[in-house]
Amino acid sequence: MSNIEDRLRAADPVAGRMYEHPDLDAMVSRITSTSAVRLNDQWRLFKVKMASAVAVTSVVMVGAVAALQGAGPSLPILQLGLAKSGAATSPSNFGSSAMMIYEKFVFTAGAGLSGVPSLATTYQLQAPQDSSSEAARLASIFTVNGTPLDANGDGTDWSVTDAAGNNLDYQFYGGVANWYYTSASENSSSVASGPPPSTPGFTAGAGASGPVPSHSTLDSDVSALMKRMDYGYALANPSFSSEAVSSGSGTLSEETVSYDVVVDGVTTDQSAQFTVDSSNNLMDASGPAFTVGSSANYPLQSPVDGVAALNTEQQDRFSGANGTTVAPGSGATGTAQPPGSTSPTTVPSSGEGSSGPTTTTTVPAGPPIVNVVLDGVTLTLGTYQLHGGTAWLIPVYQYTGTATSADGNSYTGAWSTIAVEPSYVQLASRASPGIINY
């Protein structure tokens, strides 16, 4: 046993035998069953973690896709068409009459205006399919009993008049349809022998706290009437006014309430008006007739960029040879200054002595410059007719600010421009860049 390995084997009696567990089957069974349970638990945990990660990723991807679909290049271009006959082509003042401007405004964005772009929704406006049927439906709501008559013979104006003289008129010349109600008393401009029939939703003789009904009574009655009309838009920001109206047999007190039409919580350039007498009889009323159809989200230029767009619009409007082109205003509600001189100015040049020849240079006279600092902006919806004839509510920036003329006089005003990112807007040839109101 000279070999160390031989001596070790001799010291260990089992060294030459293979090891064998006394219960090999039980051991194998225990090992395999334990391993399988642990593997399943771990695999289940792994799968749960992976599923959660996939779910979160899916939500992110869906959100990204939705955002891209809502503001991506696949959005159709808004092609603004020409105004229909009878439609105003000047920009809206949102409650103020449009004015012709003779000054050139230079706009500056105030410190409070944001330079961040955003998204907003455009809405297609759908008129009732059958104008005659709609006129009949509205007449029944206003308790005007009669047959709709085609006033113009072309289906654009349907009128219903009852025996007493109460009238319901429904007009649709393209763009946005409108309805008008006028009582017999209002039509005749005199006090009738008896009060006009009470319109459903208005409680004749109720709620008067003085010469005219209370604001709450009139507002509540308007709400009930609009619910029956069922157009789907909302009315907000009521403005009340009262006046004494002279008639053939005396003086009447009337109260009028005007509302902004609101779609999805956003004020539009559409409005509705209602007038009642001292006994809460409805004298006249008017408003738009539309429901909201399809909609789409469009990217908006920032309010600061909108100010730049106003300046560009001014440059385009005063592109005449002498710079005194008179064009529809951009919505100023302040007092306009007098127009500047349009006569060319002759300036003598240096001659060859007092009796020598003299040349003159004609300097075109331009419009007076008015500097405007815009320090407030509200996102509203303006009514536009697209090239295909459909009417849409399109986001508009309504700015407020202070205008200062060259002589130092200042006034506050309001100016508006389309808020949609310009690459998505295309003006038709000769189309007004302002809001088309109906």
C-alpha positions as CSV (number, residue, x, y, z in Angstrom):
1,M,0.0,0.0,0.0
2,S,2.5,2.5,-1.1
3,N,-0.1,4.5,-2.9
4,I,-1.9,7.1,-0.8
5,E,-5.1,6.4,-2.6
6,D,-4.9,2.7,-1.7
7,R,-4.4,3.5,1.9
8,L,-7.5,5.8,1.9
9,R,-9.7,3.2,0.4
10,A,-8.5,0.7,3.0
11,A,-9.5,3.2,5.7
12,D,-13.1,3.6,4.4
13,P,-15.0,0.3,4.1
14,V,-17.6,1.8,1.7
15,A,-15.3,3.7,-0.6
16,G,-15.5,1.0,-3.2
17,R,-19.3,0.9,-3.3
18,M,-21.8,3.3,-5.0
19,Y,-23.9,5.4,-2.7
20,E,-27.6,4.4,-2.6
21,H,-30.3,6.2,-0.6
22,P,-32.3,3.9,1.6
23,D,-35.6,5.3,0.1
24,L,-34.6,6.6,-3.2
25,D,-38.1,6.7,-4.7
26,A,-39.5,8.8,-1.8
27,M,-36.6,11.2,-2.1
28,V,-37.2,11.6,-5.9
29,S,-40.9,12.1,-5.4
30,R,-40.3,14.8,-2.7
31,I,-37.8,16.7,-4.8
32,T,-39.8,16.7,-8.0
33,S,-43.1,17.7,-6.3
34,T,-41.6,20.6,-4.3
35,S,-39.8,21.9,-7.4
36,A,-43.0,21.9,-9.4
37,V,-44.9,23.9,-6.9
38,R,-42.2,26.5,-6.6
39,L,-41.9,26.8,-10.3
40,N,-45.6,27.3,-10.8
41,D,-45.8,30.0,-8.1
42,Q,-42.8,31.9,-9.6
43,W,-44.2,31.5,-13.1
44,R,-47.6,32.8,-12.0
45,L,-45.9,35.9,-10.3
46,F,-43.8,36.5,-13.4
47,K,-46.9,36.3,-15.6
48,V,-48.8,38.8,-13.4
49,K,-46.0,41.3,-13.5
50,M,-45.7,40.9,-17.3
51,A,-49.4,41.3,-17.8
52,S,-49.4,44.5,-15.7
53,A,-46.5,45.9,-17.6
54,V,-48.3,45.1,-20.9
55,A,-51.5,46.6,-19.7
56,V,-49.8,49.9,-18.6
57,T,-48.0,50.0,-22.0
58,S,-51.3,49.4,-23.8
59,V,-53.0,52.3,-21.9
60,V,-50.1,54.6,-22.8
61,M,-50.2,53.5,-26.4
62,V,-53.9,53.9,-26.7
63,G,-53.7,57.4,-25.2
64,A,-50.9,58.3,-27.6
65,V,-52.9,56.9,-30.6
66,A,-56.0,58.8,-29.5
67,A,-54.0,62.0,-29.2
68,L,-52.5,61.5,-32.6
69,Q,-55.9,60.8,-34.1
70,G,-57.3,63.9,-32.4
71,A,-54.6,66.2,-33.6
72,G,-52.7,64.5,-36.3
73,P,-52.3,65.4,-40.0
74,S,-55.2,63.1,-40.9
75,L,-57.6,65.8,-39.8
76,P,-59.4,67.4,-42.7
77,I,-58.6,71.0,-43.7
78,L,-61.3,73.4,-42.6
79,Q,-62.1,75.1,-46.0
80,L,-64.1,78.2,-45.1
81,G,-66.5,79.0,-48.0
82,L,-68.2,82.2,-49.1
83,A,-71.1,83.6,-47.1
84,K,-74.5,82.7,-48.3
85,S,-76.9,85.4,-49.6
86,G,-78.1,87.4,-46.7
87,A,-75.3,86.4,-44.3
88,A,-73.1,88.9,-42.7
89,T,-69.5,88.6,-43.8
90,S,-67.8,90.7,-41.2
91,P,-66.3,89.3,-38.0
92,S,-68.5,88.8,-35.0
93,N,-68.3,91.2,-32.1
94,F,-70.1,88.6,-29.9
95,G,-73.0,90.8,-29.0
96,S,-71.9,94.1,-30.6
97,S,-72.6,95.3,-34.1
98,A,-69.8,95.0,-36.7
99,M,-68.1,98.2,-37.6
100,M,-65.9,99.4,-40.5
101,I,-62.4,100.3,-39.4
102,Y,-60.3,103.2,-40.8
103,E,-57.3,102.7,-38.6
104,K,-54.6,100.1,-38.8
105,F,-54.2,98.3,-35.5
106,V,-50.8,97.1,-34.3
107,F,-51.4,94.3,-31.8
108,T,-49.1,93.4,-28.9
109,A,-49.6,90.4,-26.6
110,G,-49.8,91.3,-23.0
111,A,-47.8,89.5,-20.3
112,G,-50.8,87.4,-19.3
113,L,-51.3,85.7,-22.6
114,S,-50.0,82.1,-22.9
115,G,-47.6,80.9,-25.6
116,V,-48.6,77.3,-25.2
117,P,-50.8,75.7,-27.9
118,S,-53.6,73.3,-27.0
119,L,-56.5,71.3,-28.4
120,A,-60.2,72.2,-28.8
121,T,-63.3,70.7,-30.4
122,T,-65.1,71.7,-33.5
123,Y,-68.8,70.8,-34.0
124,Q,-70.9,70.3,-37.1
125,L,-74.3,71.9,-36.9
126,Q,-77.2,70.0,-38.3
127,A,-80.5,71.7,-39.3
128,P,-83.8,69.8,-39.2
129,Q,-84.2,67.7,-42.3
130,D,-87.7,69.0,-43.3
131,S,-88.2,72.7,-43.0
132,S,-91.9,72.6,-43.4
133,S,-92.3,69.9,-40.7
134,E,-90.1,71.8,-38.4
135,A,-92.1,75.0,-38.8
136,A,-95.3,73.1,-38.0
137,R,-93.6,71.5,-34.9
138,L,-92.5,74.9,-33.6
139,A,-95.8,76.5,-34.3
140,S,-97.6,73.8,-32.2
141,I,-95.1,74.6,-29.3
142,F,-95.9,78.3,-29.5
143,T,-99.7,77.5,-29.9
144,V,-99.9,79.0,-33.3
145,N,-102.6,77.0,-35.2
146,G,-102.2,77.1,-39.0
147,T,-100.6,75.5,-42.0
148,P,-96.9,76.3,-43.0
149,L,-96.7,78.4,-46.1
150,D,-93.6,78.7,-48.3
151,A,-93.1,82.4,-48.1
152,N,-90.5,82.7,-50.8
153,G,-91.6,79.7,-52.9
154,D,-88.1,78.1,-52.6
155,G,-88.4,76.3,-49.3
156,T,-86.1,78.7,-47.4
157,D,-88.8,80.5,-45.4
158,W,-91.8,78.8,-43.9
159,S,-94.4,80.9,-42.1
160,V,-97.4,79.8,-39.9
161,T,-100.0,82.4,-38.9
162,D,-103.2,81.8,-36.9
163,A,-106.5,83.6,-37.0
164,A,-105.6,86.0,-34.2
165,G,-102.4,87.1,-36.0
166,N,-99.8,85.2,-34.0
167,N,-96.9,84.1,-36.3
168,L,-94.2,81.5,-36.3
169,D,-91.5,81.9,-38.9
170,Y,-88.8,79.3,-39.7
171,Q,-85.9,80.3,-42.0
172,F,-83.1,78.3,-43.4
173,Y,-80.9,79.9,-46.0
174,G,-78.0,77.6,-45.5
175,G,-75.6,77.6,-42.6
176,V,-77.8,77.8,-39.4
177,A,-81.6,77.8,-39.4
178,N,-83.5,80.3,-37.2
179,W,-87.0,80.5,-35.7
180,Y,-89.0,83.6,-34.9
181,Y,-92.2,84.0,-32.9
182,T,-94.3,87.2,-32.9
183,S,-97.5,87.6,-31.0
184,A,-100.6,89.2,-32.5
185,S,-100.2,92.2,-30.2
186,E,-96.6,92.8,-31.3
187,N,-97.5,92.4,-35.0
188,S,-100.3,95.0,-34.8
189,S,-98.3,97.4,-32.7
190,S,-101.4,97.9,-30.6
191,V,-103.0,96.4,-27.6
192,A,-105.4,93.7,-28.7
193,S,-108.9,93.4,-27.3
194,G,-107.7,90.4,-25.3
195,P,-104.3,89.1,-24.3
196,P,-102.5,86.7,-26.7
197,P,-102.8,83.0,-25.9
198,S,-100.5,81.9,-23.2
199,T,-97.5,80.0,-24.6
200,P,-96.7,76.7,-22.9
201,G,-93.9,77.3,-20.5
202,F,-95.0,80.9,-19.8
203,T,-97.5,81.5,-16.9
204,A,-99.5,84.5,-18.0
205,G,-100.0,87.0,-15.2
206,A,-97.8,85.2,-12.7
207,G,-94.6,86.3,-11.2
208,A,-94.9,90.0,-11.7
209,S,-93.2,91.9,-9.0
210,G,-93.7,95.3,-10.5
211,P,-94.3,96.6,-14.1
212,V,-92.7,93.4,-15.5
213,P,-92.3,89.8,-14.3
214,S,-89.3,88.9,-12.1
215,H,-86.1,87.7,-13.7
216,S,-86.4,84.3,-12.0
217,T,-89.9,83.8,-13.4
218,L,-88.9,84.7,-17.0
219,D,-85.8,82.6,-16.8
220,S,-87.7,79.6,-15.5
221,D,-90.4,79.9,-18.3
222,V,-87.7,80.2,-21.0
223,S,-86.1,77.0,-19.7
224,A,-89.4,75.1,-19.8
225,L,-90.0,76.3,-23.4
226,M,-86.5,75.4,-24.6
227,K,-86.9,71.9,-23.1
228,R,-90.0,71.4,-25.3
229,M,-88.1,72.7,-28.4
230,D,-85.4,70.0,-27.7
231,Y,-82.5,71.3,-29.7
232,G,-80.0,70.1,-27.3
233,Y,-77.9,73.3,-26.8
234,A,-77.9,75.2,-23.6
235,L,-78.6,78.9,-22.8
236,A,-76.4,80.9,-20.5
237,N,-75.4,84.4,-19.4
238,P,-78.9,85.9,-19.4
239,S,-79.0,89.7,-19.9
240,F,-82.3,91.4,-18.9
241,S,-83.6,94.8,-20.0
242,S,-87.0,96.6,-19.7
243,E,-88.5,99.3,-21.7
244,A,-91.8,101.2,-22.1
245,V,-93.4,100.6,-25.5
246,S,-95.9,103.0,-27.0
247,S,-99.0,101.5,-28.5
248,G,-102.2,102.7,-30.1
249,S,-104.0,102.6,-26.7
250,G,-101.2,103.6,-24.3
251,T,-97.8,102.6,-23.1
252,L,-96.8,99.0,-22.3
253,S,-93.9,97.7,-20.2
254,E,-91.9,94.9,-21.8
255,E,-89.0,92.9,-20.5
256,T,-86.5,91.2,-22.7
257,V,-83.9,88.5,-21.8
258,S,-81.1,87.6,-24.2
259,Y,-79.0,84.4,-23.8
260,D,-75.7,83.1,-25.3
261,V,-76.1,79.7,-26.9
262,V,-73.7,77.3,-25.3
263,V,-72.4,74.0,-26.6
264,D,-70.5,71.6,-24.3
265,G,-70.0,74.4,-21.8
266,V,-68.4,76.8,-24.4
267,T,-70.1,80.1,-25.4
268,T,-70.9,80.5,-29.1
269,D,-71.7,83.5,-31.2
270,Q,-75.3,82.3,-31.5
271,S,-78.0,83.8,-29.2
272,A,-81.7,83.6,-28.3
273,Q,-84.0,86.4,-27.2
274,F,-87.4,86.4,-25.4
275,T,-89.7,89.4,-24.7
276,V,-92.8,89.4,-22.4
277,D,-95.2,92.1,-21.4
278,S,-96.2,93.1,-17.8
279,S,-98.5,90.1,-17.6
280,N,-95.8,87.7,-18.7
281,N,-97.4,87.1,-22.1
282,L,-94.8,86.2,-24.6
283,M,-94.6,89.0,-27.2
284,D,-91.8,87.8,-29.4
285,A,-88.9,85.3,-29.4
286,S,-86.1,84.1,-31.6
287,G,-83.2,81.7,-31.7
288,P,-81.2,79.2,-33.8
289,A,-82.5,75.8,-34.8
290,F,-79.8,73.2,-34.8
291,T,-78.5,70.1,-33.2
292,V,-74.9,69.2,-32.8
293,G,-73.7,66.5,-35.2
294,S,-70.1,65.1,-35.6
295,S,-67.2,66.7,-33.8
296,A,-63.4,66.6,-34.1
297,N,-60.5,67.8,-32.0
298,Y,-58.1,70.3,-33.7
299,P,-54.8,71.7,-32.5
300,L,-54.9,75.4,-31.6
301,Q,-52.3,78.0,-32.1
302,S,-51.3,79.6,-28.8
303,P,-53.0,82.9,-27.7
304,V,-49.7,84.7,-28.4
305,D,-49.5,83.3,-31.9
306,G,-53.1,84.4,-32.4
307,V,-52.0,88.0,-31.7
308,A,-49.5,87.6,-34.5
309,A,-52.3,86.3,-36.7
310,L,-54.3,89.5,-36.0
311,N,-51.3,91.6,-37.2
312,T,-51.0,89.5,-40.3
313,E,-54.7,90.0,-41.0
314,Q,-54.2,93.8,-40.6
315,Q,-51.4,93.8,-43.1
316,D,-53.5,91.9,-45.6
317,R,-56.4,94.3,-45.3
318,F,-54.3,97.4,-45.8
319,S,-52.4,96.2,-48.8
320,G,-53.8,98.9,-51.1
321,A,-51.6,101.3,-53.0
322,N,-52.1,104.2,-50.6
323,G,-52.7,102.1,-47.5
324,T,-56.2,103.4,-46.9
325,T,-58.2,100.4,-47.9
326,V,-61.4,100.2,-45.9
327,A,-62.2,96.7,-44.9
328,P,-64.5,94.9,-42.4
329,G,-63.1,95.2,-38.9
330,S,-61.6,92.5,-36.8
331,G,-64.2,92.9,-34.1
332,A,-63.3,96.1,-32.3
333,T,-66.0,97.3,-29.9
334,G,-64.3,100.5,-28.9
335,T,-65.0,103.9,-30.5
336,A,-63.4,104.2,-33.9
337,Q,-61.3,107.2,-34.6
338,P,-62.0,109.4,-37.7
339,P,-60.6,108.2,-40.9
340,G,-57.2,109.5,-41.9
341,S,-56.7,111.6,-45.0
342,T,-56.6,109.7,-48.2
343,S,-55.1,112.6,-50.2
344,P,-51.5,112.3,-51.2
345,T,-49.1,114.8,-49.6
346,T,-46.8,116.9,-51.8
347,V,-43.4,117.6,-50.3
348,P,-41.2,120.2,-52.1
349,S,-37.6,119.1,-52.7
350,S,-34.5,121.3,-52.8
351,G,-34.4,123.5,-56.0
352,E,-31.9,125.7,-57.8
353,G,-32.9,128.9,-56.0
354,S,-36.1,130.6,-55.2
355,S,-37.0,131.1,-58.8
356,G,-35.6,127.9,-60.2
357,P,-37.4,124.7,-61.0
358,T,-38.7,122.6,-58.1
359,T,-39.5,118.9,-58.0
360,T,-42.1,117.4,-55.7
361,T,-42.4,113.9,-54.2
362,T,-45.8,112.4,-53.6
363,V,-46.0,110.6,-50.3
364,P,-49.0,108.3,-50.0
365,A,-51.1,109.0,-46.9
366,G,-51.7,106.0,-44.8
367,P,-54.3,105.1,-42.1
368,P,-53.6,106.3,-38.6
369,I,-51.9,103.7,-36.5
370,V,-53.5,102.5,-33.3
371,N,-51.5,100.4,-30.8
372,V,-53.4,97.7,-29.0
373,V,-52.2,95.8,-26.0
374,L,-54.3,92.6,-25.7
375,D,-54.3,91.4,-22.0
376,G,-57.2,89.0,-21.9
377,V,-58.4,86.1,-24.0
378,T,-61.4,83.8,-23.9
379,L,-61.9,80.7,-26.1
380,T,-65.3,80.8,-27.7
381,L,-67.0,79.0,-30.7
382,G,-67.7,80.9,-33.9
383,T,-70.1,79.9,-36.6
384,Y,-68.5,79.3,-40.0
385,Q,-69.9,77.9,-43.2
386,L,-67.4,75.5,-44.9
387,H,-66.8,75.3,-48.6
388,G,-69.2,72.3,-49.0
389,G,-72.1,74.3,-47.4
390,T,-72.1,72.7,-43.9
391,A,-72.0,74.9,-40.9
392,W,-69.5,74.3,-38.1
393,L,-68.7,75.8,-34.7
394,I,-64.9,76.5,-34.8
395,P,-62.8,77.6,-31.8
396,V,-62.1,81.4,-31.8
397,Y,-59.9,83.5,-29.6
398,Q,-61.9,86.5,-28.3
399,Y,-59.3,89.1,-27.1
400,T,-59.9,92.1,-24.9
401,G,-57.4,95.0,-24.6
402,T,-56.7,98.7,-24.6
403,A,-56.2,100.6,-27.9
404,T,-54.2,103.8,-27.9
405,S,-54.3,106.1,-30.9
406,A,-51.5,108.5,-32.0
407,D,-53.1,111.4,-30.2
408,G,-53.0,109.5,-26.9
409,N,-56.7,108.7,-26.7
410,S,-57.4,105.2,-25.3
411,Y,-60.4,102.9,-25.3
412,T,-61.1,99.3,-24.5
413,G,-62.2,96.9,-27.3
414,A,-62.5,93.3,-28.3
415,W,-60.9,91.6,-31.3
416,S,-61.2,88.0,-32.5
417,T,-59.4,85.5,-34.7
418,I,-59.7,81.8,-35.5
419,A,-57.9,79.8,-32.8
420,V,-57.3,76.7,-34.9
421,E,-53.7,76.2,-36.0
422,P,-53.5,77.9,-39.4
423,S,-52.2,74.9,-41.3
424,Y,-55.7,73.3,-40.7
425,V,-57.6,76.4,-42.0
426,Q,-58.0,77.4,-45.6
427,L,-59.9,80.5,-46.7
428,A,-61.8,80.3,-50.0
429,S,-61.1,82.9,-52.6
430,R,-62.8,86.2,-51.6
431,A,-64.0,84.6,-48.4
432,S,-64.2,86.8,-45.3
433,P,-61.6,85.9,-42.7
434,G,-64.1,86.7,-40.0
435,I,-67.0,84.8,-38.5
436,I,-70.1,84.3,-40.6
437,N,-73.2,85.0,-38.5
438,Y,-76.7,84.0,-39.5
